[in-house]
């Protein structure tokens, strides 16, 4: 839910409690849109890095072969 922080100014918070990204550089892009998904109000992009030993791929998915 958006938080009003000024006239015509809102803040959104998004939390990923368990996002299994592999170490390395990543980019997150988020769009604020209307409830129908047809009107774009704003776009935010941040770049960040996950530290750790080098791995292949973007995420760690756990699974079981059957």
N, CA, C, O and CB atoms as a CASP TS submission, in Angstrom:
PFRMAT TS
TARGET T0000
AUTHOR 0000-0000-0000
METHOD Language model
MODEL 1
PARENT N/A
ATOM      1  N   UNK     1       0.852  -1.174   0.000  1.00  0.00           N
ATOM      2  CA  UNK     1       0.000   0.000   0.000  1.00  0.00           C
ATOM      3  C   UNK     1       0.897   1.237   0.000  1.00  0.00           C
ATOM      4  O   UNK     1       1.833   1.312   0.797  1.00  0.00           O
ATOM      5  CB  UNK     1      -0.969  -0.002   1.228  1.00  0.00           C
ATOM      6  N   UNK     2       0.633   2.207  -0.875  1.00  0.00           N
ATOM      7  CA  UNK     2       1.466   3.400  -0.912  1.00  0.00           C
ATOM      8  C   UNK     2       1.288   4.249   0.350  1.00  0.00           C
ATOM      9  O   UNK     2       0.199   4.315   0.921  1.00  0.00           O
ATOM     10  CB  UNK     2       1.141   4.228  -2.151  1.00  0.00           C
ATOM     11  N   UNK     3       2.368   4.889   0.766  1.00  0.00           N
ATOM     12  CA  UNK     3       2.358   5.774   1.934  1.00  0.00           C
ATOM     13  C   UNK     3       2.522   7.203   1.430  1.00  0.00           C
ATOM     14  O   UNK     3       3.497   7.517   0.747  1.00  0.00           O
ATOM     15  CB  UNK     3       3.497   5.396   2.962  1.00  0.00           C
ATOM     16  N   UNK     4       1.574   8.062   1.764  1.00  0.00           N
ATOM     17  CA  UNK     4       1.662   9.462   1.335  1.00  0.00           C
ATOM     18  C   UNK     4       2.727  10.156   2.178  1.00  0.00           C
ATOM     19  O   UNK     4       2.681  10.115   3.407  1.00  0.00           O
ATOM     20  CB  UNK     4       0.274  10.191   1.468  1.00  0.00           C
ATOM     21  N   UNK     5       3.688  10.795   1.505  1.00  0.00           N
ATOM     22  CA  UNK     5       4.739  11.505   2.228  1.00  0.00           C
ATOM     23  C   UNK     5       4.779  12.985   1.851  1.00  0.00           C
ATOM     24  O   UNK     5       5.668  13.717   2.286  1.00  0.00           O
ATOM     25  CB  UNK     5       6.093  10.860   1.953  1.00  0.00           C
ATOM     26  N   UNK     6       3.824  13.416   1.051  1.00  0.00           N
ATOM     27  CA  UNK     6       3.723  14.820   0.660  1.00  0.00           C
ATOM     28  C   UNK     6       2.614  14.971  -0.354  1.00  0.00           C
ATOM     29  O   UNK     6       2.036  13.977  -0.794  1.00  0.00           O
ATOM     30  CB  UNK     6       5.060  15.343   0.088  1.00  0.00           C
ATOM     31  N   UNK     7       2.304  16.219  -0.738  1.00  0.00           N
ATOM     32  CA  UNK     7       1.284  16.403  -1.763  1.00  0.00           C
ATOM     33  C   UNK     7       1.739  15.769  -3.076  1.00  0.00           C
ATOM     34  O   UNK     7       2.799  16.106  -3.604  1.00  0.00           O
ATOM     35  CB  UNK     7       0.978  17.902  -1.962  1.00  0.00           C
ATOM     36  N   UNK     8       0.941  14.866  -3.587  1.00  0.00           N
ATOM     37  CA  UNK     8       1.252  14.152  -4.838  1.00  0.00           C
ATOM     38  C   UNK     8       2.569  13.391  -4.769  1.00  0.00           C
ATOM     39  O   UNK     8       3.220  13.188  -5.794  1.00  0.00           O
ATOM     40  CB  UNK     8       1.301  15.130  -5.996  1.00  0.00           C
ATOM     41  N   UNK     9       2.969  12.966  -3.568  1.00  0.00           N
ATOM     42  CA  UNK     9       4.213  12.226  -3.391  1.00  0.00           C
ATOM     43  C   UNK     9       3.954  11.028  -2.487  1.00  0.00           C
ATOM     44  O   UNK     9       3.437  11.178  -1.380  1.00  0.00           O
ATOM     45  CB  UNK     9       5.327  13.135  -2.798  1.00  0.00           C
ATOM     46  N   UNK    10       4.318   9.830  -2.965  1.00  0.00           N
ATOM     47  CA  UNK    10       4.056   8.601  -2.238  1.00  0.00           C
ATOM     48  C   UNK    10       5.326   7.768  -2.143  1.00  0.00           C
ATOM     49  O   UNK    10       6.254   7.924  -2.937  1.00  0.00           O
ATOM     50  CB  UNK    10       2.935   7.801  -2.912  1.00  0.00           C
ATOM     51  N   UNK    11       5.347   6.880  -1.154  1.00  0.00           N
ATOM     52  CA  UNK    11       6.467   5.955  -0.999  1.00  0.00           C
ATOM     53  C   UNK    11       5.898   4.539  -0.955  1.00  0.00           C
ATOM     54  O   UNK    11       4.885   4.275  -0.308  1.00  0.00           O
ATOM     55  CB  UNK    11       7.306   6.275   0.297  1.00  0.00           C
ATOM     56  N   UNK    12       6.576   3.643  -1.659  1.00  0.00           N
ATOM     57  CA  UNK    12       6.224   2.233  -1.654  1.00  0.00           C
ATOM     58  C   UNK    12       7.372   1.473  -1.009  1.00  0.00           C
ATOM     59  O   UNK    12       8.537   1.824  -1.198  1.00  0.00           O
ATOM     60  CB  UNK    12       5.930   1.706  -3.099  1.00  0.00           C
ATOM     61  N   UNK    13       7.053   0.450  -0.260  1.00  0.00           N
ATOM     62  CA  UNK    13       8.081  -0.404   0.323  1.00  0.00           C
ATOM     63  C   UNK    13       7.832  -1.829  -0.152  1.00  0.00           C
ATOM     64  O   UNK    13       6.703  -2.319  -0.129  1.00  0.00           O
ATOM     65  CB  UNK    13       8.079  -0.317   1.889  1.00  0.00           C
ATOM     66  N   UNK    14       8.896  -2.478  -0.577  1.00  0.00           N
ATOM     67  CA  UNK    14       8.808  -3.854  -1.061  1.00  0.00           C
ATOM     68  C   UNK    14       9.881  -4.656  -0.350  1.00  0.00           C
ATOM     69  O   UNK    14      11.054  -4.284  -0.358  1.00  0.00           O
ATOM     70  CB  UNK    14       8.973  -3.935  -2.621  1.00  0.00           C
ATOM     71  N   UNK    15       9.478  -5.753   0.262  1.00  0.00           N
ATOM     72  CA  UNK    15      10.406  -6.583   1.010  1.00  0.00           C
ATOM     73  C   UNK    15      10.382  -7.998   0.468  1.00  0.00           C
ATOM     74  O   UNK    15       9.313  -8.573   0.261  1.00  0.00           O
ATOM     75  CB  UNK    15      10.066  -6.572   2.504  1.00  0.00           C
ATOM     76  N   UNK    16      11.555  -8.556   0.239  1.00  0.00           N
ATOM     77  CA  UNK    16      11.700  -9.949  -0.144  1.00  0.00           C
ATOM     78  C   UNK    16      12.370 -10.657   1.029  1.00  0.00           C
ATOM     79  O   UNK    16      13.587 -10.559   1.180  1.00  0.00           O
ATOM     80  CB  UNK    16      12.532 -10.109  -1.480  1.00  0.00           C
ATOM     81  N   UNK    17      11.604 -11.374   1.873  1.00  0.00           N
ATOM     82  CA  UNK    17      12.200 -11.983   3.053  1.00  0.00           C
ATOM     83  C   UNK    17      13.202 -13.089   2.738  1.00  0.00           C
ATOM     84  O   UNK    17      14.117 -13.324   3.527  1.00  0.00           O
ATOM     85  CB  UNK    17      11.124 -12.531   3.922  1.00  0.00           C
ATOM     86  N   UNK    18      13.055 -13.760   1.624  1.00  0.00           N
ATOM     87  CA  UNK    18      13.979 -14.831   1.293  1.00  0.00           C
ATOM     88  C   UNK    18      14.153 -14.876  -0.224  1.00  0.00           C
ATOM     89  O   UNK    18      13.477 -15.645  -0.908  1.00  0.00           O
ATOM     90  CB  UNK    18      13.473 -16.199   1.842  1.00  0.00           C
ATOM     91  N   UNK    19      15.047 -14.062  -0.738  1.00  0.00           N
ATOM     92  CA  UNK    19      15.292 -14.000  -2.170  1.00  0.00           C
ATOM     93  C   UNK    19      16.640 -14.659  -2.441  1.00  0.00           C
ATOM     94  O   UNK    19      17.676 -14.088  -2.102  1.00  0.00           O
ATOM     95  CB  UNK    19      15.263 -12.522  -2.693  1.00  0.00           C
ATOM     96  N   UNK    20      16.652 -15.845  -3.045  1.00  0.00           N
ATOM     97  CA  UNK    20      17.881 -16.629  -3.169  1.00  0.00           C
ATOM     98  C   UNK    20      18.766 -16.215  -4.351  1.00  0.00           C
ATOM     99  O   UNK    20      19.046 -17.030  -5.231  1.00  0.00           O
ATOM    100  CB  UNK    20      17.531 -18.082  -3.302  1.00  0.00           C
ATOM    101  N   UNK    21      19.203 -14.960  -4.374  1.00  0.00           N
ATOM    102  CA  UNK    21      20.063 -14.488  -5.458  1.00  0.00           C
ATOM    103  C   UNK    21      21.484 -15.013  -5.285  1.00  0.00           C
ATOM    104  O   UNK    21      21.979 -15.146  -4.166  1.00  0.00           O
ATOM    105  CB  UNK    21      20.067 -12.952  -5.513  1.00  0.00           C
ATOM    106  N   UNK    22      22.121 -15.306  -6.395  1.00  0.00           N
ATOM    107  CA  UNK    22      23.522 -15.719  -6.348  1.00  0.00           C
ATOM    108  C   UNK    22      24.399 -14.476  -6.215  1.00  0.00           C
ATOM    109  O   UNK    22      23.960 -13.375  -6.546  1.00  0.00           O
ATOM    110  CB  UNK    22      23.910 -16.541  -7.618  1.00  0.00           C
ATOM    111  N   UNK    23      25.629 -14.637  -5.736  1.00  0.00           N
ATOM    112  CA  UNK    23      26.542 -13.501  -5.612  1.00  0.00           C
ATOM    113  C   UNK    23      26.804 -12.840  -6.963  1.00  0.00           C
ATOM    114  O   UNK    23      26.841 -13.497  -8.004  1.00  0.00           O
ATOM    115  CB  UNK    23      27.861 -13.950  -4.988  1.00  0.00           C
ATOM    116  N   UNK    24      26.983 -11.541  -6.915  1.00  0.00           N
ATOM    117  CA  UNK    24      27.279 -10.784  -8.121  1.00  0.00           C
ATOM    118  C   UNK    24      26.397  -9.563  -8.247  1.00  0.00           C
ATOM    119  O   UNK    24      25.604  -9.274  -7.351  1.00  0.00           O
ATOM    120  CB  UNK    24      27.121 -11.656  -9.339  1.00  0.00           C
ATOM    121  N   UNK    25      26.525  -8.839  -9.354  1.00  0.00           N
ATOM    122  CA  UNK    25      25.719  -7.631  -9.561  1.00  0.00           C
ATOM    123  C   UNK    25      24.298  -7.980  -9.986  1.00  0.00           C
ATOM    124  O   UNK    25      24.078  -8.931 -10.736  1.00  0.00           O
ATOM    125  CB  UNK    25      26.371  -6.729 -10.614  1.00  0.00           C
ATOM    126  N   UNK    26      23.346  -7.206  -9.502  1.00  0.00           N
ATOM    127  CA  UNK    26      21.935  -7.394  -9.841  1.00  0.00           C
ATOM    128  C   UNK    26      21.295  -6.027 -10.056  1.00  0.00           C
ATOM    129  O   UNK    26      21.855  -4.994  -9.689  1.00  0.00           O
ATOM    130  CB  UNK    26      21.186  -8.189  -8.722  1.00  0.00           C
ATOM    131  N   UNK    27      20.106  -6.045 -10.662  1.00  0.00           N
ATOM    132  CA  UNK    27      19.350  -4.822 -10.903  1.00  0.00           C
ATOM    133  C   UNK    27      17.885  -5.122 -10.603  1.00  0.00           C
ATOM    134  O   UNK    27      17.349  -6.143 -11.032  1.00  0.00           O
ATOM    135  CB  UNK    27      19.540  -4.302 -12.379  1.00  0.00           C
ATOM    136  N   UNK    28      17.249  -4.222  -9.865  1.00  0.00           N
ATOM    137  CA  UNK    28      15.823  -4.344  -9.555  1.00  0.00           C
ATOM    138  C   UNK    28      15.110  -3.151 -10.173  1.00  0.00           C
ATOM    139  O   UNK    28      15.496  -2.005  -9.944  1.00  0.00           O
ATOM    140  CB  UNK    28      15.571  -4.414  -8.002  1.00  0.00           C
ATOM    141  N   UNK    29      14.081  -3.414 -10.949  1.00  0.00           N
ATOM    142  CA  UNK    29      13.278  -2.354 -11.554  1.00  0.00           C
ATOM    143  C   UNK    29      11.842  -2.548 -11.098  1.00  0.00           C
ATOM    144  O   UNK    29      11.284  -3.638 -11.220  1.00  0.00           O
ATOM    145  CB  UNK    29      13.385  -2.367 -13.123  1.00  0.00           C
ATOM    146  N   UNK    30      11.244  -1.476 -10.568  1.00  0.00           N
ATOM    147  CA  UNK    30       9.857  -1.529 -10.082  1.00  0.00           C
ATOM    148  C   UNK    30       9.054  -0.411 -10.738  1.00  0.00           C
ATOM    149  O   UNK    30       9.564   0.687 -10.961  1.00  0.00           O
ATOM    150  CB  UNK    30       9.799  -1.407  -8.523  1.00  0.00           C
ATOM    151  N   UNK    31       7.804  -0.701 -11.040  1.00  0.00           N
ATOM    152  CA  UNK    31       6.920   0.262 -11.686  1.00  0.00           C
ATOM    153  C   UNK    31       5.709   0.514 -10.798  1.00  0.00           C
ATOM    154  O   UNK    31       5.091  -0.430 -10.307  1.00  0.00           O
ATOM    155  CB  UNK    31       6.480  -0.241 -13.083  1.00  0.00           C
ATOM    156  N   UNK    32       5.365   1.787 -10.590  1.00  0.00           N
ATOM    157  CA  UNK    32       4.123   2.157  -9.908  1.00  0.00           C
ATOM    158  C   UNK    32       3.072   2.358 -10.996  1.00  0.00           C
ATOM    159  O   UNK    32       3.214   3.222 -11.862  1.00  0.00           O
ATOM    160  CB  UNK    32       4.301   3.464  -9.013  1.00  0.00           C
ATOM    161  N   UNK    33       2.006   1.540 -10.938  1.00  0.00           N
ATOM    162  CA  UNK    33       0.971   1.579 -11.971  1.00  0.00           C
ATOM    163  C   UNK    33      -0.403   1.671 -11.323  1.00  0.00           C
ATOM    164  O   UNK    33      -0.549   1.434 -10.124  1.00  0.00           O
ATOM    165  CB  UNK    33       1.057   0.334 -12.885  1.00  0.00           C
ATOM    166  N   UNK    34      -1.408   2.014 -12.122  1.00  0.00           N
ATOM    167  CA  UNK    34      -2.769   2.029 -11.599  1.00  0.00           C
ATOM    168  C   UNK    34      -3.268   0.602 -11.398  1.00  0.00           C
ATOM    169  O   UNK    34      -2.596  -0.362 -11.765  1.00  0.00           O
ATOM    170  CB  UNK    34      -3.708   2.802 -12.547  1.00  0.00           C
ATOM    171  N   UNK    35      -4.450   0.483 -10.813  1.00  0.00           N
ATOM    172  CA  UNK    35      -4.962  -0.852 -10.479  1.00  0.00           C
ATOM    173  C   UNK    35      -5.253  -1.728 -11.687  1.00  0.00           C
ATOM    174  O   UNK    35      -5.374  -2.946 -11.552  1.00  0.00           O
ATOM    175  CB  UNK    35      -6.205  -0.720  -9.671  1.00  0.00           C
ATOM    176  N   UNK    36      -5.368  -1.123 -12.871  1.00  0.00           N
ATOM    177  CA  UNK    36      -5.605  -1.926 -14.072  1.00  0.00           C
ATOM    178  C   UNK    36      -4.300  -2.333 -14.756  1.00  0.00           C
ATOM    179  O   UNK    36      -4.297  -3.183 -15.647  1.00  0.00           O
ATOM    180  CB  UNK    36      -6.482  -1.156 -15.050  1.00  0.00           C
ATOM    181  N   UNK    37      -3.196  -1.722 -14.335  1.00  0.00           N
ATOM    182  CA  UNK    37      -1.909  -2.034 -14.939  1.00  0.00           C
ATOM    183  C   UNK    37      -1.709  -1.394 -16.300  1.00  0.00           C
ATOM    184  O   UNK    37      -0.839  -1.819 -17.061  1.00  0.00           O
ATOM    185  CB  UNK    37      -1.759  -3.508 -15.064  1.00  0.00           C
ATOM    186  N   UNK    38      -2.501  -0.378 -16.617  1.00  0.00           N
ATOM    187  CA  UNK    38      -2.394   0.270 -17.919  1.00  0.00           C
ATOM    188  C   UNK    38      -1.762   1.659 -17.856  1.00  0.00           C
ATOM    189  O   UNK    38      -1.261   2.150 -18.868  1.00  0.00           O
ATOM    190  CB  UNK    38      -3.752   0.371 -18.541  1.00  0.00           C
ATOM    191  N   UNK    39      -1.777   2.295 -16.695  1.00  0.00           N
ATOM    192  CA  UNK    39      -1.191   3.629 -16.554  1.00  0.00           C
ATOM    193  C   UNK    39       0.054   3.549 -15.688  1.00  0.00           C
ATOM    194  O   UNK    39      -0.002   3.121 -14.535  1.00  0.00           O
ATOM    195  CB  UNK    39      -2.210   4.624 -15.948  1.00  0.00           C
ATOM    196  N   UNK    40       1.175   3.964 -16.256  1.00  0.00           N
ATOM    197  CA  UNK    40       2.453   3.959 -15.552  1.00  0.00           C
ATOM    198  C   UNK    40       2.661   5.316 -14.887  1.00  0.00           C
ATOM    199  O   UNK    40       2.656   6.351 -15.554  1.00  0.00           O
ATOM    200  CB  UNK    40       3.625   3.634 -16.524  1.00  0.00           C
ATOM    201  N   UNK    41       2.845   5.302 -13.556  1.00  0.00           N
ATOM    202  CA  UNK    41       3.073   6.544 -12.816  1.00  0.00           C
ATOM    203  C   UNK    41       4.556   6.825 -12.606  1.00  0.00           C
ATOM    204  O   UNK    41       4.984   7.975 -12.698  1.00  0.00           O
ATOM    205  CB  UNK    41       2.370   6.487 -11.474  1.00  0.00           C
ATOM    206  N   UNK    42       5.335   5.801 -12.329  1.00  0.00           N
ATOM    207  CA  UNK    42       6.745   6.020 -12.038  1.00  0.00           C
ATOM    208  C   UNK    42       7.512   4.715 -12.191  1.00  0.00           C
ATOM    209  O   UNK    42       6.934   3.633 -12.092  1.00  0.00           O
ATOM    210  CB  UNK    42       6.930   6.595 -10.620  1.00  0.00           C
ATOM    211  N   UNK    43       8.805   4.818 -12.430  1.00  0.00           N
ATOM    212  CA  UNK    43       9.701   3.665 -12.507  1.00  0.00           C
ATOM    213  C   UNK    43      10.934   3.966 -11.677  1.00  0.00           C
ATOM    214  O   UNK    43      11.492   5.061 -11.746  1.00  0.00           O
ATOM    215  CB  UNK    43      10.087   3.334 -13.984  1.00  0.00           C
ATOM    216  N   UNK    44      11.353   2.987 -10.896  1.00  0.00           N
ATOM    217  CA  UNK    44      12.562   3.117 -10.083  1.00  0.00           C
ATOM    218  C   UNK    44      13.445   1.920 -10.395  1.00  0.00           C
ATOM    219  O   UNK    44      12.968   0.789 -10.488  1.00  0.00           O
ATOM    220  CB  UNK    44      12.227   3.199  -8.543  1.00  0.00           C
ATOM    221  N   UNK    45      14.724   2.178 -10.555  1.00  0.00           N
ATOM    222  CA  UNK    45      15.678   1.097 -10.805  1.00  0.00           C
ATOM    223  C   UNK    45      16.858   1.272  -9.868  1.00  0.00           C
ATOM    224  O   UNK    45      17.430   2.357  -9.765  1.00  0.00           O
ATOM    225  CB  UNK    45      16.146   1.081 -12.293  1.00  0.00           C
ATOM    226  N   UNK    46      17.216   0.193  -9.187  1.00  0.00           N
ATOM    227  CA  UNK    46      18.405   0.234  -8.337  1.00  0.00           C
ATOM    228  C   UNK    46      19.323  -0.902  -8.739  1.00  0.00           C
ATOM    229  O   UNK    46      18.879  -1.979  -9.138  1.00  0.00           O
ATOM    230  CB  UNK    46      18.030   0.140  -6.827  1.00  0.00           C
ATOM    231  N   UNK    47      20.599  -0.640  -8.624  1.00  0.00           N
ATOM    232  CA  UNK    47      21.619  -1.660  -8.872  1.00  0.00           C
ATOM    233  C   UNK    47      22.260  -1.979  -7.530  1.00  0.00           C
ATOM    234  O   UNK    47      22.507  -1.087  -6.718  1.00  0.00           O
ATOM    235  CB  UNK    47      22.696  -1.176  -9.928  1.00  0.00           C
ATOM    236  N   UNK    48      22.524  -3.255  -7.307  1.00  0.00           N
ATOM    237  CA  UNK    48      23.115  -3.678  -6.051  1.00  0.00           C
ATOM    238  C   UNK    48      23.924  -4.936  -6.293  1.00  0.00           C
ATOM    239  O   UNK    48      23.835  -5.554  -7.354  1.00  0.00           O
ATOM    240  CB  UNK    48      22.033  -3.914  -4.973  1.00  0.00           C
ATOM    241  N   UNK    49      24.707  -5.304  -5.310  1.00  0.00           N
ATOM    242  CA  UNK    49      25.535  -6.504  -5.431  1.00  0.00           C
ATOM    243  C   UNK    49      25.294  -7.401  -4.222  1.00  0.00           C
ATOM    244  O   UNK    49      25.093  -6.929  -3.103  1.00  0.00           O
ATOM    245  CB  UNK    49      27.045  -6.134  -5.550  1.00  0.00           C
ATOM    246  N   UNK    50      25.318  -8.696  -4.477  1.00  0.00           N
ATOM    247  CA  UNK    50      25.251  -9.701  -3.425  1.00  0.00           C
ATOM    248  C   UNK    50      26.661 -10.263  -3.272  1.00  0.00           C
ATOM    249  O   UNK    50      27.281 -10.698  -4.242  1.00  0.00           O
ATOM    250  CB  UNK    50      24.196 -10.839  -3.756  1.00  0.00           C
ATOM    251  N   UNK    51      27.147 -10.244  -2.051  1.00  0.00           N
ATOM    252  CA  UNK    51      28.503 -10.726  -1.808  1.00  0.00           C
ATOM    253  C   UNK    51      28.505 -12.226  -1.549  1.00  0.00           C
ATOM    254  O   UNK    51      27.524 -12.779  -1.053  1.00  0.00           O
ATOM    255  CB  UNK    51      29.132  -9.985  -0.625  1.00  0.00           C
ATOM    256  N   UNK    52      29.603 -12.876  -1.884  1.00  0.00           N
ATOM    257  CA  UNK    52      29.743 -14.301  -1.645  1.00  0.00           C
ATOM    258  C   UNK    52      30.638 -14.929  -2.695  1.00  0.00           C
ATOM    259  O   UNK    52      31.152 -14.249  -3.583  1.00  0.00           O
ATOM    260  CB  UNK    52      28.379 -14.980  -1.633  1.00  0.00           C
ATOM    261  N   UNK    53      30.816 -16.228  -2.584  1.00  0.00           N
ATOM    262  CA  UNK    53      31.628 -16.962  -3.549  1.00  0.00           C
ATOM    263  C   UNK    53      30.906 -17.016  -4.884  1.00  0.00           C
ATOM    264  O   UNK    53      29.682 -17.137  -4.931  1.00  0.00           O
ATOM    265  CB  UNK    53      31.940 -18.387  -3.042  1.00  0.00           C
ATOM    266  N   UNK    54      31.662 -16.926  -5.962  1.00  0.00           N
ATOM    267  CA  UNK    54      31.102 -16.900  -7.311  1.00  0.00           C
ATOM    268  C   UNK    54      30.310 -18.171  -7.602  1.00  0.00           C
ATOM    269  O   UNK    54      30.744 -19.276  -7.279  1.00  0.00           O
ATOM    270  CB  UNK    54      32.215 -16.726  -8.347  1.00  0.00           C
ATOM    271  N   UNK    55      29.141 -17.995  -8.218  1.00  0.00           N
ATOM    272  CA  UNK    55      28.278 -19.111  -8.624  1.00  0.00           C
ATOM    273  C   UNK    55      27.737 -18.803 -10.011  1.00  0.00           C
ATOM    274  O   UNK    55      27.737 -17.651 -10.444  1.00  0.00           O
ATOM    275  CB  UNK    55      27.106 -19.343  -7.598  1.00  0.00           C
ATOM    276  N   UNK    56      27.281 -19.827 -10.697  1.00  0.00           N
ATOM    277  CA  UNK    56      26.629 -19.649 -11.993  1.00  0.00           C
ATOM    278  C   UNK    56      25.151 -19.346 -11.776  1.00  0.00           C
ATOM    279  O   UNK    56      24.561 -19.786 -10.790  1.00  0.00           O
ATOM    280  CB  UNK    56      26.806 -20.909 -12.884  1.00  0.00           C
ATOM    281  N   UNK    57      24.562 -18.604 -12.689  1.00  0.00           N
ATOM    282  CA  UNK    57      23.128 -18.330 -12.652  1.00  0.00           C
ATOM    283  C   UNK    57      22.778 -17.090 -11.854  1.00  0.00           C
ATOM    284  O   UNK    57      23.656 -16.403 -11.330  1.00  0.00           O
ATOM    285  CB  UNK    57      22.403 -19.504 -12.081  1.00  0.00           C
ATOM    286  N   UNK    58      21.459 -16.803 -11.764  1.00  0.00           N
ATOM    287  CA  UNK    58      20.968 -15.618 -11.066  1.00  0.00           C
ATOM    288  C   UNK    58      20.382 -15.928  -9.698  1.00  0.00           C
ATOM    289  O   UNK    58      20.509 -15.133  -8.766  1.00  0.00           O
ATOM    290  CB  UNK    58      19.936 -14.930 -11.902  1.00  0.00           C
ATOM    291  N   UNK    59      19.735 -17.096  -9.578  1.00  0.00           N
ATOM    292  CA  UNK    59      19.108 -17.460  -8.313  1.00  0.00           C
ATOM    293  C   UNK    59      19.415 -18.910  -7.974  1.00  0.00           C
ATOM    294  O   UNK    59      19.781 -19.701  -8.844  1.00  0.00           O
ATOM    295  CB  UNK    59      17.587 -17.232  -8.372  1.00  0.00           C
ATOM    296  N   UNK    60      19.263 -19.245  -6.711  1.00  0.00           N
ATOM    297  CA  UNK    60      19.430 -20.626  -6.256  1.00  0.00           C
ATOM    298  C   UNK    60      18.037 -21.212  -6.049  1.00  0.00           C
ATOM    299  O   UNK    60      17.298 -20.778  -5.165  1.00  0.00           O
ATOM    300  CB  UNK    60      20.288 -20.704  -4.931  1.00  0.00           C
ATOM    301  N   UNK    61      17.690 -22.178  -6.849  1.00  0.00           N
ATOM    302  CA  UNK    61      16.403 -22.851  -6.698  1.00  0.00           C
ATOM    303  C   UNK    61      16.636 -24.238  -6.108  1.00  0.00           C
ATOM    304  O   UNK    61      17.445 -25.018  -6.611  1.00  0.00           O
ATOM    305  CB  UNK    61      15.655 -22.946  -8.063  1.00  0.00           C
ATOM    306  N   UNK    62      15.921 -24.521  -5.051  1.00  0.00           N
ATOM    307  CA  UNK    62      16.041 -25.864  -4.493  1.00  0.00           C
ATOM    308  C   UNK    62      14.969 -26.745  -5.131  1.00  0.00           C
ATOM    309  O   UNK    62      13.857 -26.292  -5.404  1.00  0.00           O
ATOM    310  CB  UNK    62      15.902 -25.846  -2.930  1.00  0.00           C
ATOM    311  N   UNK    63      15.309 -27.973  -5.358  1.00  0.00           N
ATOM    312  CA  UNK    63      14.364 -28.895  -5.969  1.00  0.00           C
ATOM    313  C   UNK    63      14.768 -30.328  -5.713  1.00  0.00           C
ATOM    314  O   UNK    63      15.872 -30.611  -5.247  1.00  0.00           O
ATOM    315  CB  UNK    63      14.256 -28.640  -7.462  1.00  0.00           C
ATOM    316  N   UNK    64      13.869 -31.212  -6.020  1.00  0.00           N
ATOM    317  CA  UNK    64      14.099 -32.643  -5.825  1.00  0.00           C
ATOM    318  C   UNK    64      13.748 -33.366  -7.123  1.00  0.00           C
ATOM    319  O   UNK    64      12.639 -33.217  -7.638  1.00  0.00           O
ATOM    320  CB  UNK    64      13.254 -33.198  -4.622  1.00  0.00           C
ATOM    321  N   UNK    65      14.689 -34.150  -7.654  1.00  0.00           N
ATOM    322  CA  UNK    65      14.418 -34.964  -8.845  1.00  0.00           C
ATOM    323  C   UNK    65      13.631 -36.191  -8.418  1.00  0.00           C
ATOM    324  O   UNK    65      13.955 -36.805  -7.402  1.00  0.00           O
ATOM    325  CB  UNK    65      15.744 -35.378  -9.573  1.00  0.00           C
ATOM    326  N   UNK    66      12.627 -36.551  -9.155  1.00  0.00           N
ATOM    327  CA  UNK    66      11.814 -37.734  -8.842  1.00  0.00           C
ATOM    328  C   UNK    66      11.757 -38.646 -10.027  1.00  0.00           C
ATOM    329  O   UNK    66      11.121 -39.699  -9.966  1.00  0.00           O
ATOM    330  CB  UNK    66      10.401 -37.341  -8.416  1.00  0.00           C
TER
END
